[in-house]
Amino acid sequence: MLTELDRSVIIAISCGFICGLSQSVLEDVFSANIDKQIKSLEIIIKKSLSSGFGTGIIMGIVTFALANWDSTMSTAELNRFSIFVPLAFPLSVIFNRILPLHSILLSILDRKNKTNN
């Protein structure tokens, strides 16, 4: 029989795998469409699967450690954590493409350097 902690860790691993996989696929789609970088399908699949497995393992370990560290957290809160935290990975790719803050900062600094010279 699986305990509640085991179920939460399995949920975290599966959500981490799916979100890590989708993050990698989104990065490759954006790089192919926007940056015009062409990669082979074999490289994309290997990269996506390794990213998914890595994220899944990390999320499982983090969920297990969080459950052991914070004994006041309910199973529902632990499951919410393990579902919604991995969603930040694919969203980070989208926000990175929509809001490239580093390029805005660099353009501001570049304008200041041109006015000083």
FENDAVEN-V534405 format. One record per residue. PSI is psi as a letter, one per 40 degrees, with the letter a starting at -180 (NA if undefined). Layout:
psi-><PSI	PSI>
//
This chain:
psi-><i	h	i	d	d	d	d	d	d	d	d	d	d	d	d	d	d	d	d	d	d	d	d	d	d	d	d	d	d	d	d	d	d	d	e	f	h	h	i	i	d	d	d	d	d	d	d	d	d	d	d	d	d	d	d	d	d	d	d	d	d	d	d	d	d	d	d	d	d	g	e	e	h	i	d	d	d	d	d	d	d	e	d	d	d	d	e	d	d	d	d	d	d	d	d	d	d	d	g	g	d	d	d	d	d	d	d	d	d	d	d	d	d	d	d	d	NA>
//
